[in-house]
Amino acid sequence: MHLSHVLAVLVLLTPPPAALASQSAGKPAPAAPTKPDVKPDAKTPAAAPSLDLKALEQRLRNTKAIGIFTKITLKNQVDDLLDEFEAFYKKKSKRSMQDLRRSYDLLLMKVLSLLQDKDQPLASAIVASREAIWGLLADPKTFASLRA
């Protein structure tokens, strides 16, 4: 399996190129324009931001916050978790979705603990997209497309 399987678990919302450029230059990202107070229609779901898997893969490969051997260990743990999801969806596992969520949360906490001091932008992006990542894994159809 490839590092791309890490993407299935660690999908993140990549900041726009302007924000990335300003972060690398040490300047704060420009503030988003403010909108007047408008209450969203309860019947209209909020549009989901797009997830950029390729950008995540590149950021994970490039980060200096995690050493090569730790990346290999994490990759193996991600693969194990993905195998657990696959067994669950094929009804070959005694684990519940709640057990899988616990394993997912623990793995994310481990990754975040490795990133938090040395790659805060990546850690923040992962935290911000935690539920979107879970949504990909918790949906059998989406999960199957990730494993293909």
C-alpha positions in Angstrom: 0.0 0.0 0.0 1.1 3.5 -0.7 1.3 6.6 1.4 -1.8 7.7 -0.4 -3.7 5.4 2.0 -2.7 7.8 4.7 -4.8 10.3 2.7 -7.9 8.3 3.4 -7.4 9.0 7.1 -5.7 12.3 7.1 -7.6 14.3 4.6 -7.3 18.0 5.2 -8.6 21.2 3.9 -5.7 23.0 2.2 -5.5 26.7 2.6 -5.8 28.8 -0.6 -2.5 29.5 -2.3 -2.5 33.1 -1.0 -2.7 31.8 2.6 0.1 29.3 1.9 2.3 32.0 0.4 1.7 34.4 3.3 2.4 31.6 5.9 5.7 30.8 4.2 6.6 34.5 4.2 5.8 34.8 7.9 2.9 37.1 7.3 -0.6 36.3 8.5 -3.1 35.2 5.9 -5.4 38.0 4.7 -8.7 38.1 6.6 -11.7 36.7 4.9 -14.2 39.4 4.0 -17.0 39.7 6.5 -20.6 39.2 5.6 -23.6 40.7 7.2 -25.3 38.6 9.8 -27.4 36.2 7.8 -29.0 33.2 9.3 -28.6 30.1 7.2 -31.7 28.4 6.0 -32.2 25.3 8.1 -33.4 23.3 5.1 -30.3 24.2 3.0 -27.2 22.2 4.0 -23.9 24.0 4.1 -21.6 23.5 1.1 -18.8 21.2 2.0 -15.3 22.6 1.2 -13.3 20.5 -1.3 -10.8 18.1 0.1 -7.4 18.0 -1.7 -5.9 14.6 -1.2 -2.8 15.2 -3.4 -1.9 18.3 -1.4 -2.2 16.4 1.8 0.0 13.6 0.6 2.7 16.1 -0.5 2.5 17.9 2.8 2.9 14.7 4.8 5.8 13.6 2.7 7.5 17.0 3.1 6.9 17.6 6.8 10.1 17.5 8.9 8.0 17.1 12.0 7.8 13.4 11.6 10.9 11.2 11.0 11.0 8.6 8.2 10.7 5.6 10.6 7.8 7.2 12.4 6.1 7.8 9.1 6.5 4.2 8.2 5.1 3.1 11.6 2.1 5.5 11.1 1.5 4.2 7.6 1.3 0.7 9.0 -1.1 1.8 11.7 -3.2 3.6 9.0 -3.2 0.4 6.9 -4.3 -1.6 9.9 -7.2 0.8 10.6 -8.3 0.7 7.0 -8.2 -3.1 7.1 -10.4 -2.9 10.2 -12.9 -0.7 8.3 -12.9 -3.1 5.4 -13.5 -6.1 7.7 -16.3 -4.2 9.4 -18.0 -3.4 6.1 -17.7 -7.0 4.9 -19.2 -8.1 8.2 -16.0 -10.0 9.1 -15.2 -8.1 12.2 -16.6 -8.1 15.7 -15.6 -4.5 16.2 -18.3 -1.9 16.2 -18.3 1.5 14.5 -17.8 3.0 17.9 -14.6 0.9 18.3 -13.4 2.1 14.9 -14.1 5.7 15.9 -12.1 5.3 19.0 -9.2 3.8 17.0 -9.5 6.7 14.5 -9.4 9.3 17.2 -6.4 7.7 18.9 -4.5 7.6 15.6 -5.3 11.2 14.8 -4.2 12.3 18.3 -0.9 10.5 17.7 -0.4 12.3 14.4 -1.3 15.6 16.0 1.0 15.1 18.9 3.9 14.6 16.4 2.9 17.7 14.3 1.8 20.2 16.9 5.2 21.7 17.8 7.0 21.5 14.5 4.2 21.8 11.8 1.4 23.7 13.4 -0.3 24.6 10.1 -0.6 21.0 9.1 -1.8 20.0 12.6 -4.4 22.8 12.5 -5.7 21.7 9.1 -6.1 18.2 10.3 -8.0 19.3 13.4 -10.3 21.5 11.2 -11.1 18.5 8.9 -11.4 15.8 11.6 -15.1 15.2 11.0 -14.8 15.4 7.2 -12.2 12.7 7.4 -14.4 10.6 9.6 -17.3 11.1 7.2 -15.2 9.6 4.4 -14.4 6.5 6.5 -17.8 6.0 8.0 -19.6 5.9 4.7 -19.3 2.5 3.1 -19.5 3.7 -0.5 -17.0 6.5 0.0 -14.7 4.2 1.9 -14.8 1.6 -1.0 -13.8 4.3 -3.5 -10.8 5.2 -1.3 -9.7 1.6 -1.1 -9.9 1.2 -4.9 
